Every structure is written in structure tokens, then in C-alpha cells.
Amino acid sequence: MDPSCLKYALTEEERAAFNETGYLIVENALSQEQVAALTEETDRIYERKVQEGHDSKTALFHPNFIPDHDIFLNLVDYEKVLPKVWGILGWNIYLYHAHMIVTPPSLQPKSDKTFGWHQDSGRVNVEMETHPRPRLSLKVAYFLSDLSVPDRGNFWIVPGSHLNDSLPMPADRQGQPEGATPVCVKPGTAVFFDRRLWHTASPNWSDITRKVLFYGYGYRWIRTKDDMTVQSLWNRCDPIRKQMLGAGVNCNGYYSPTDADVPLRVWLNEHQK
Ligand SMILES: O=C(O)CCC(=O)C(=O)O
């Protein structure tokens, strides 16, 4: 990592906002050129998936996309984003999960049906008995298409809901829970969200295909959620990127890391005042 990335470190205001609301919006995290290049590769993958049989009328959920192109790999330790991730979670982290979602126009009439609200991590929410639930991980969503107005398949959230173990739903499954809001952002925006924040995808009632890349970071002792077939990339990554892609010395190092397991810690000790 180039130490110049520290100018993007999490500020105290950002930390306070993330702790209080469970999310953080960083506009212009990607330049227009980056958005265009990422969109081109995303479109290529989408077309390939359609040719392989994906129904082009439904959303494409494509996990483990990092090996598909270096342009996706390069965001794993992106200078404008990773410093904020380690600012929130610390240095014992890696990319445990990544997925691309392409949501074409639904071509369905707009409805008021309750969306698929959830906290991330499935059984973690049942099998860890603490309250509030532990943070453990967060995702960064890079929005490639224009979601600056609602009804375009926006990501929806209930701000401040990350400390709640449940979210009351409308009794008749019509409408959205109290406090629900669409995240309206321009292309190039990165939205960080705590895995516990109640959130959902929504139907795309517009004629603009929605495109988003999700990068999930968690502690190194968390298992991968996707196949994460990224090991073949290790030999051309610098030490911190390699850590982000799950490399380590041995299994004990997930729990009690040595410097060789966590070059990010070494780097921070050296560069962070
Ligand atoms: O596609 C979206 O807007 C939501 C994605 C989501 O629910 C998730 O990444 O957990």
C-alpha cells in the first residue's frame, strides 16, 4: 500500500456516523473512468451469463467475481476504501465474500409488497447468543449505474437498525418497515454498511439496468461465504492484498496472527501515527 492512502483514513465524524447509523456514503469513490471500465467488464460478464443460460429478465447474482478481471481485483485494497474498512474493523481482516448484482428492468407493475429485509450472515444471527449482535463484517457496495432516484432497484436500508435483533414487518406484508428508505446515489458512490443493518434489494421499476459490486470484509477467522477461488492470484499480489485474499501462514494464525499472517498490522505500525 502506498502511504498516501492514509489521507482517506476513516475520520472521527465518519466513525461516529457509521456507529450511529450503521452505514456511510462516500460519493465519487470511483472516477467516471473507473465506473465506465467496471461497467464494461460487468456487462461482459452479464452477457456471458445470459449466453450460458441466465434468464435476462431476472437479476444476476454473481458471487466470487474477483478472479474474473484485474479491474475487480484492484478494488480489493482500493486506497479510497480499505483505510476506512480497517478504521472500522481493525487489521485482522480479509475479503470473505464478494458479489456482483445486475438487476434488469423488472417489466412488472409497481407493487407495495414488502421487500426481502434481512441482516447479513444467516445462521450467525441465530447461533450467536449475544445482544446486540456482533458487527463481525461489513460490505462496501460500489454503485455503477445511476440510482440517484428511487424505483431503479435501489438498495434499501433502515438507518440505525443495526443494533436491533428484529425488524417489525407490516402485518399484511404490504409496504416497508418503519424508517425504511431507498439509498439514492450516483454512479461511483461507495456505500459502507454494517452487516447487522437491516437492508434489502428492491425491484427495478425503471428502464435502467442496475449494476452494483459488493465487497464484504470480515475477520480472518470467519469462513468465506463464496467459493473465493482467489488463491491463484496470490503470487502477483503485494502482501496486504494477499492478506485481503485470505492468505496466511497456518490456521492458528487466523486466531493468533503473527506478523507474517497480517502484513496490514505491520504496515500500520510502520505508517500510522
Ligand atoms: O442488491 C441489493 O441492493 C442488496 C444486496 C444485499 O442484500 C446484500 O448484499 O446482502
The ligand as an SDF file (V2000), in Angstrom:
LIG
                    3D

 10  9  0  0  0  0  0  0  0  0999 V2000
  -28.8580   -5.8610   -4.0560 O   0  0  0  0  0  0  0  0  0  0  0  0
  -29.0780   -5.1480   -3.0890 C   0  0  0  0  0  0  0  0  0  0  0  0
  -29.4380   -3.9720   -3.1800 O   0  0  0  0  0  0  0  0  0  0  0  0
  -28.9560   -5.7490   -1.7070 C   0  0  0  0  0  0  0  0  0  0  0  0
  -27.8840   -6.7820   -1.5870 C   0  0  0  0  0  0  0  0  0  0  0  0
  -27.9230   -7.4810   -0.2800 C   0  0  0  0  0  0  0  0  0  0  0  0
  -28.9530   -7.6520    0.3160 O   0  0  0  0  0  0  0  0  0  0  0  0
  -26.6900   -7.9870    0.3110 C   0  0  0  0  0  0  0  0  0  0  0  0
  -25.6050   -7.7990   -0.2450 O   0  0  0  0  0  0  0  0  0  0  0  0
  -26.7750   -8.5860    1.4050 O   0  0  0  0  0  0  0  0  0  0  0  0
  1  2  2  0
  2  3  1  0
  2  4  1  0
  4  5  1  0
  5  6  1  0
  6  7  2  0
  6  8  1  0
  8  9  2  0
  8 10  1  0
M  END
$$$$
